[in-house]
Amino acid sequence: MAKQTHKRQRKKGNLILTLVLIAAIAVFCFAAYHLYNIYAEYKKGTDEYHQIEQIAVTEREPDSTISPEPDTADTAASNNTAEPTPPIRVDFDALKKINEDVVGWIYIEALDDVSYPVVQGKDNETYLHTTFEKKKNSAGSIFIDCKNSRDFSDCNTLVYGHNMKNGSMFGQLKKFIRNQETYEKSKYFWILTPEKNYRYEIISAYTTQVDSDTYTLFQEPSDAFQRYLETIKSKSEISTDATALTSKDRVVTLSTCTGSDSDRLVVQGKQVNAEAVS
């Protein structure tokens, strides 16, 4: 009798283990399927932007110089350096045939493959999960704040992009605060527009709260903007070569998520050159 009871208990135990194993396999398969779908969507987004880049972007050697506009001439003279031309040319006519919301193209010198069209929607939700070709995708688009001027003439222009796990979009921005060598590789990024090519020098990189003063919009120079500049420079988690900032400077704030709903990572640069597109 005891032997039969032992057999029943062993069978029951084996059944429980089998059910646990089946459940574990099911969870694993579901997780693997979900992960596959995520990365398949990432690939679709990445492939789309690579195709757009092939259509609209031509690389060129930065072997010539540009003449700074009057409002940046003093800065260039004080640095005593000639600014190179943008490393790429962008066909905005081709881009506008795909999406008329295009306002520019961003190129970050220190980060491989951070070269994307920039759009502006009617609100800040439109392009969160909509690509440049207006397809639904978690990669979304790189876009400027809907309240900013389209020509990057505001004192502070906010540029948003997702922190994608495969490193696409603004997924590489975190390298600036994780490794000082990223900044040392190059402290410049470009915003190319149909009318002008803008070059920016990185002045600060740090994490901040989603509702912090970092996201304050300034359309005109002011004492408040001067205080803002001093504040953001002091927040930097990396050492920069940024010289004194003035309220006449124009800043671009690159912003991405960190994995926390309350925090964001920002890289900010001041405009050091503006070249009219010929």
C-alpha beads as a LAMMPS data file, in Angstrom:
LAMMPS data file: protein, C-alpha beads

278 atoms
277 bonds

1 atom types
1 bond types

-500.0 500.0 xlo xhi
-500.0 500.0 ylo yhi
-500.0 500.0 zlo zhi

Masses

1 110.0

Atoms # bond

1 1 1 0.000 0.000 0.000
2 1 1 2.788 2.402 0.980
3 1 1 4.580 1.517 -2.234
4 1 1 1.523 2.377 -4.349
5 1 1 1.088 5.656 -2.481
6 1 1 4.718 6.506 -3.169
7 1 1 4.230 5.778 -6.884
8 1 1 1.177 8.025 -7.030
9 1 1 3.051 10.837 -5.283
10 1 1 5.974 10.434 -7.689
11 1 1 3.631 10.521 -10.697
12 1 1 1.951 13.597 -9.278
13 1 1 5.336 15.234 -8.765
14 1 1 6.419 14.377 -12.298
15 1 1 3.162 15.809 -13.641
16 1 1 3.713 19.060 -11.766
17 1 1 7.289 19.296 -13.062
18 1 1 6.059 18.627 -16.594
19 1 1 3.422 21.354 -16.294
20 1 1 6.009 23.780 -14.902
21 1 1 8.363 22.945 -17.761
22 1 1 5.594 23.420 -20.346
23 1 1 4.679 26.768 -18.766
24 1 1 8.333 27.854 -18.796
25 1 1 8.694 26.882 -22.450
26 1 1 5.489 28.763 -23.284
27 1 1 6.750 31.890 -21.494
28 1 1 10.100 31.602 -23.273
29 1 1 8.423 31.208 -26.667
30 1 1 6.145 34.175 -26.023
31 1 1 9.085 36.334 -24.916
32 1 1 11.141 35.233 -27.913
33 1 1 8.251 35.991 -30.277
34 1 1 7.726 39.408 -28.669
35 1 1 11.454 40.164 -28.871
36 1 1 11.531 39.072 -32.510
37 1 1 8.643 41.412 -33.329
38 1 1 10.389 44.305 -31.573
39 1 1 13.643 43.868 -33.481
40 1 1 11.812 43.178 -36.737
41 1 1 10.105 46.543 -36.314
42 1 1 13.444 48.158 -35.457
43 1 1 14.882 46.714 -38.663
44 1 1 11.996 48.063 -40.742
45 1 1 12.598 51.527 -39.336
46 1 1 16.366 51.313 -39.819
47 1 1 15.991 50.024 -43.374
48 1 1 13.594 52.847 -44.228
49 1 1 16.013 55.529 -43.038
50 1 1 18.929 53.901 -44.849
51 1 1 16.897 53.995 -48.053
52 1 1 16.025 57.653 -47.494
53 1 1 19.682 58.438 -46.905
54 1 1 20.627 56.730 -50.168
55 1 1 18.027 58.807 -52.011
56 1 1 18.816 62.213 -50.541
57 1 1 22.342 62.270 -49.097
58 1 1 25.709 62.521 -50.806
59 1 1 28.927 62.342 -48.815
60 1 1 31.703 64.775 -49.511
61 1 1 35.166 65.417 -48.201
62 1 1 35.295 68.296 -45.670
63 1 1 38.229 69.777 -47.548
64 1 1 37.065 73.353 -47.977
65 1 1 36.053 76.159 -45.666
66 1 1 33.029 78.350 -45.265
67 1 1 32.701 82.006 -44.450
68 1 1 30.727 82.597 -41.253
69 1 1 27.748 84.907 -41.251
70 1 1 28.198 88.330 -39.593
71 1 1 26.652 87.274 -36.282
72 1 1 29.129 84.403 -35.947
73 1 1 32.204 86.082 -37.432
74 1 1 33.527 87.242 -34.056
75 1 1 33.284 83.711 -32.672
76 1 1 35.181 82.243 -35.606
77 1 1 37.830 84.947 -35.366
78 1 1 38.325 84.388 -31.638
79 1 1 38.798 80.664 -32.264
80 1 1 41.159 81.523 -35.115
81 1 1 40.036 78.442 -37.022
82 1 1 38.365 77.978 -40.386
83 1 1 35.191 75.937 -40.266
84 1 1 34.864 73.032 -42.713
85 1 1 31.936 72.498 -44.985
86 1 1 29.311 69.944 -43.958
87 1 1 30.482 66.358 -44.550
88 1 1 27.296 65.627 -46.543
89 1 1 25.005 67.223 -49.111
90 1 1 21.246 66.812 -48.782
91 1 1 18.694 66.881 -51.590
92 1 1 15.724 68.510 -49.875
93 1 1 13.652 68.505 -53.055
94 1 1 13.782 64.712 -52.989
95 1 1 12.895 64.673 -49.286
96 1 1 9.922 67.006 -49.722
97 1 1 8.481 64.637 -52.320
98 1 1 8.366 62.018 -49.564
99 1 1 7.315 64.248 -46.663
100 1 1 6.634 67.993 -46.782
101 1 1 7.089 68.235 -43.015
102 1 1 10.874 67.981 -43.415
103 1 1 12.726 70.945 -41.893
104 1 1 16.313 69.728 -41.886
105 1 1 18.839 66.941 -41.581
106 1 1 20.921 66.172 -38.495
107 1 1 24.444 64.757 -38.656
108 1 1 26.492 64.089 -35.502
109 1 1 30.194 63.805 -36.279
110 1 1 31.216 61.679 -33.271
111 1 1 28.452 59.099 -33.604
112 1 1 28.364 56.544 -36.386
113 1 1 25.126 56.437 -38.368
114 1 1 23.426 59.368 -36.613
115 1 1 22.351 60.977 -39.856
116 1 1 18.603 61.528 -40.177
117 1 1 15.955 63.787 -41.649
118 1 1 14.295 66.128 -39.172
119 1 1 10.586 66.924 -39.310
120 1 1 8.068 69.096 -37.471
121 1 1 4.515 67.952 -36.843
122 1 1 1.398 69.860 -35.914
123 1 1 1.955 68.592 -32.354
124 1 1 4.595 66.645 -30.431
125 1 1 2.703 63.351 -30.720
126 1 1 2.500 63.004 -34.498
127 1 1 6.020 61.689 -35.089
128 1 1 6.583 59.809 -31.831
129 1 1 5.712 56.526 -33.540
130 1 1 5.486 57.611 -37.177
131 1 1 8.462 57.397 -39.504
132 1 1 9.545 59.913 -42.113
133 1 1 7.543 58.000 -44.708
134 1 1 4.543 58.281 -42.351
135 1 1 4.487 54.603 -41.446
136 1 1 3.600 53.423 -37.953
137 1 1 6.775 52.253 -36.230
138 1 1 8.166 52.525 -32.702
139 1 1 11.309 54.171 -34.117
140 1 1 9.305 57.267 -34.981
141 1 1 11.158 60.257 -36.402
142 1 1 13.620 62.911 -35.310
143 1 1 11.454 66.011 -34.869
144 1 1 11.603 69.535 -33.503
145 1 1 9.133 70.903 -30.992
146 1 1 5.893 72.008 -32.628
147 1 1 6.260 75.449 -30.997
148 1 1 9.723 76.084 -32.421
149 1 1 10.416 78.023 -35.614
150 1 1 11.038 75.746 -38.599
151 1 1 14.282 77.533 -39.508
152 1 1 16.111 76.910 -36.178
153 1 1 16.224 80.650 -35.508
154 1 1 14.916 80.413 -31.928
155 1 1 17.270 80.830 -29.002
156 1 1 16.555 77.236 -27.958
157 1 1 15.307 74.667 -30.479
158 1 1 14.229 71.315 -29.017
159 1 1 14.953 68.216 -31.122
160 1 1 13.479 64.894 -29.987
161 1 1 14.376 61.320 -30.908
162 1 1 13.886 57.854 -29.445
163 1 1 16.608 56.007 -27.538
164 1 1 16.334 52.817 -29.599
165 1 1 17.871 49.639 -28.185
166 1 1 19.573 48.849 -31.485
167 1 1 21.387 52.196 -31.364
168 1 1 19.353 53.838 -34.116
169 1 1 17.757 57.297 -33.929
170 1 1 19.135 58.948 -30.734
171 1 1 20.127 55.611 -29.196
172 1 1 23.802 56.620 -29.239
173 1 1 23.486 60.001 -27.510
174 1 1 24.217 58.344 -24.169
175 1 1 27.791 57.775 -25.340
176 1 1 28.488 61.450 -24.674
177 1 1 27.905 61.127 -20.929
178 1 1 29.278 57.598 -20.598
179 1 1 32.602 58.287 -22.238
180 1 1 34.478 61.577 -22.440
181 1 1 36.305 60.205 -25.484
182 1 1 33.121 60.514 -27.550
183 1 1 33.211 64.279 -27.075
184 1 1 36.959 64.323 -27.692
185 1 1 36.393 62.513 -31.007
186 1 1 34.323 65.467 -32.195
187 1 1 32.434 68.168 -30.334
188 1 1 30.366 69.228 -33.345
189 1 1 27.083 68.313 -34.970
190 1 1 25.285 69.731 -37.988
191 1 1 21.747 70.786 -38.795
192 1 1 21.365 71.160 -42.548
193 1 1 18.275 72.939 -43.870
194 1 1 17.032 73.898 -47.348
195 1 1 18.272 77.461 -46.800
196 1 1 21.304 77.162 -44.517
197 1 1 23.773 74.714 -43.001
198 1 1 24.285 75.172 -39.272
199 1 1 27.201 73.857 -37.254
200 1 1 26.890 73.464 -33.476
201 1 1 29.506 73.025 -30.770
202 1 1 28.459 70.788 -27.885
203 1 1 28.406 72.790 -24.659
204 1 1 26.687 70.398 -22.260
205 1 1 25.463 66.808 -21.867
206 1 1 23.514 65.525 -18.872
207 1 1 20.395 63.782 -17.597
208 1 1 17.480 65.875 -16.418
209 1 1 13.855 65.547 -15.424
210 1 1 11.252 65.515 -18.166
211 1 1 9.649 68.700 -16.801
212 1 1 12.889 70.565 -16.066
213 1 1 13.753 74.106 -17.164
214 1 1 15.980 72.575 -19.853
215 1 1 12.885 72.412 -22.051
216 1 1 12.107 76.119 -21.777
217 1 1 11.576 77.745 -25.159
218 1 1 13.130 81.150 -25.792
219 1 1 12.323 82.921 -29.025
220 1 1 14.291 86.095 -28.285
221 1 1 17.523 86.953 -26.419
222 1 1 16.898 88.008 -22.813
223 1 1 18.395 88.070 -19.328
224 1 1 16.365 84.956 -18.585
225 1 1 17.995 83.156 -21.500
226 1 1 21.437 84.258 -20.306
227 1 1 20.720 82.702 -16.898
228 1 1 19.452 79.591 -18.657
229 1 1 22.733 79.243 -20.561
230 1 1 24.782 79.536 -17.388
231 1 1 22.605 76.897 -15.742
232 1 1 22.786 74.305 -18.510
233 1 1 26.540 74.703 -18.812
234 1 1 26.928 74.013 -15.087
235 1 1 24.806 70.845 -15.382
236 1 1 27.116 69.140 -17.860
237 1 1 28.321 65.678 -16.842
238 1 1 31.274 65.935 -19.226
239 1 1 34.044 68.485 -19.601
240 1 1 33.592 70.729 -22.623
241 1 1 35.637 73.456 -24.277
242 1 1 32.676 75.810 -24.359
243 1 1 33.666 79.454 -23.991
244 1 1 31.497 82.134 -22.419
245 1 1 27.903 81.999 -23.590
246 1 1 25.809 85.064 -24.356
247 1 1 22.104 85.673 -24.777
248 1 1 22.715 86.124 -28.518
249 1 1 23.739 82.476 -28.871
250 1 1 21.394 80.036 -30.531
251 1 1 21.143 76.608 -28.918
252 1 1 19.855 73.255 -30.109
253 1 1 18.820 70.765 -27.428
254 1 1 18.917 67.109 -28.509
255 1 1 16.670 65.093 -26.208
256 1 1 16.017 61.375 -25.782
257 1 1 14.575 59.031 -23.160
258 1 1 16.660 57.114 -20.608
259 1 1 14.469 54.150 -19.727
260 1 1 12.914 56.149 -16.887
261 1 1 9.578 57.878 -17.395
262 1 1 10.760 60.859 -15.359
263 1 1 14.253 61.401 -16.793
264 1 1 15.664 62.463 -20.133
265 1 1 19.171 62.677 -21.578
266 1 1 20.105 65.864 -23.388
267 1 1 23.046 67.001 -25.483
268 1 1 23.112 70.736 -26.145
269 1 1 25.100 72.683 -28.684
270 1 1 25.483 76.339 -29.570
271 1 1 25.528 77.519 -33.169
272 1 1 29.032 78.470 -34.269
273 1 1 28.529 78.809 -38.011
274 1 1 25.772 79.312 -40.532
275 1 1 26.384 78.843 -44.232
276 1 1 23.826 79.856 -46.832
277 1 1 23.046 77.007 -49.211
278 1 1 24.087 77.928 -52.743

Bonds

1 1 1 2
2 1 2 3
3 1 3 4
4 1 4 5
5 1 5 6
6 1 6 7
7 1 7 8
8 1 8 9
9 1 9 10
10 1 10 11
11 1 11 12
12 1 12 13
13 1 13 14
14 1 14 15
15 1 15 16
16 1 16 17
17 1 17 18
18 1 18 19
19 1 19 20
20 1 20 21
21 1 21 22
22 1 22 23
23 1 23 24
24 1 24 25
25 1 25 26
26 1 26 27
27 1 27 28
28 1 28 29
29 1 29 30
30 1 30 31
31 1 31 32
32 1 32 33
33 1 33 34
34 1 34 35
35 1 35 36
36 1 36 37
37 1 37 38
38 1 38 39
39 1 39 40
40 1 40 41
41 1 41 42
42 1 42 43
43 1 43 44
44 1 44 45
45 1 45 46
46 1 46 47
47 1 47 48
48 1 48 49
49 1 49 50
50 1 50 51
51 1 51 52
52 1 52 53
53 1 53 54
54 1 54 55
55 1 55 56
56 1 56 57
57 1 57 58
58 1 58 59
59 1 59 60
60 1 60 61
61 1 61 62
62 1 62 63
63 1 63 64
64 1 64 65
65 1 65 66
66 1 66 67
67 1 67 68
68 1 68 69
69 1 69 70
70 1 70 71
71 1 71 72
72 1 72 73
73 1 73 74
74 1 74 75
75 1 75 76
76 1 76 77
77 1 77 78
78 1 78 79
79 1 79 80
80 1 80 81
81 1 81 82
82 1 82 83
83 1 83 84
84 1 84 85
85 1 85 86
86 1 86 87
87 1 87 88
88 1 88 89
89 1 89 90
90 1 90 91
91 1 91 92
92 1 92 93
93 1 93 94
94 1 94 95
95 1 95 96
96 1 96 97
97 1 97 98
98 1 98 99
99 1 99 100
100 1 100 101
101 1 101 102
102 1 102 103
103 1 103 104
104 1 104 105
105 1 105 106
106 1 106 107
107 1 107 108
108 1 108 109
109 1 109 110
110 1 110 111
111 1 111 112
112 1 112 113
113 1 113 114
114 1 114 115
115 1 115 116
116 1 116 117
117 1 117 118
118 1 118 119
119 1 119 120
120 1 120 121
121 1 121 122
122 1 122 123
123 1 123 124
124 1 124 125
125 1 125 126
126 1 126 127
127 1 127 128
128 1 128 129
129 1 129 130
130 1 130 131
131 1 131 132
132 1 132 133
133 1 133 134
134 1 134 135
135 1 135 136
136 1 136 137
137 1 137 138
138 1 138 139
139 1 139 140
140 1 140 141
141 1 141 142
142 1 142 143
143 1 143 144
144 1 144 145
145 1 145 146
146 1 146 147
147 1 147 148
148 1 148 149
149 1 149 150
150 1 150 151
151 1 151 152
152 1 152 153
153 1 153 154
154 1 154 155
155 1 155 156
156 1 156 157
157 1 157 158
158 1 158 159
159 1 159 160
160 1 160 161
161 1 161 162
162 1 162 163
163 1 163 164
164 1 164 165
165 1 165 166
166 1 166 167
167 1 167 168
168 1 168 169
169 1 169 170
170 1 170 171
171 1 171 172
172 1 172 173
173 1 173 174
174 1 174 175
175 1 175 176
176 1 176 177
177 1 177 178
178 1 178 179
179 1 179 180
180 1 180 181
181 1 181 182
182 1 182 183
183 1 183 184
184 1 184 185
185 1 185 186
186 1 186 187
187 1 187 188
188 1 188 189
189 1 189 190
190 1 190 191
191 1 191 192
192 1 192 193
193 1 193 194
194 1 194 195
195 1 195 196
196 1 196 197
197 1 197 198
198 1 198 199
199 1 199 200
200 1 200 201
201 1 201 202
202 1 202 203
203 1 203 204
204 1 204 205
205 1 205 206
206 1 206 207
207 1 207 208
208 1 208 209
209 1 209 210
210 1 210 211
211 1 211 212
212 1 212 213
213 1 213 214
214 1 214 215
215 1 215 216
216 1 216 217
217 1 217 218
218 1 218 219
219 1 219 220
220 1 220 221
221 1 221 222
222 1 222 223
223 1 223 224
224 1 224 225
225 1 225 226
226 1 226 227
227 1 227 228
228 1 228 229
229 1 229 230
230 1 230 231
231 1 231 232
232 1 232 233
233 1 233 234
234 1 234 235
235 1 235 236
236 1 236 237
237 1 237 238
238 1 238 239
239 1 239 240
240 1 240 241
241 1 241 242
242 1 242 243
243 1 243 244
244 1 244 245
245 1 245 246
246 1 246 247
247 1 247 248
248 1 248 249
249 1 249 250
250 1 250 251
251 1 251 252
252 1 252 253
253 1 253 254
254 1 254 255
255 1 255 256
256 1 256 257
257 1 257 258
258 1 258 259
259 1 259 260
260 1 260 261
261 1 261 262
262 1 262 263
263 1 263 264
264 1 264 265
265 1 265 266
266 1 266 267
267 1 267 268
268 1 268 269
269 1 269 270
270 1 270 271
271 1 271 272
272 1 272 273
273 1 273 274
274 1 274 275
275 1 275 276
276 1 276 277
277 1 277 278
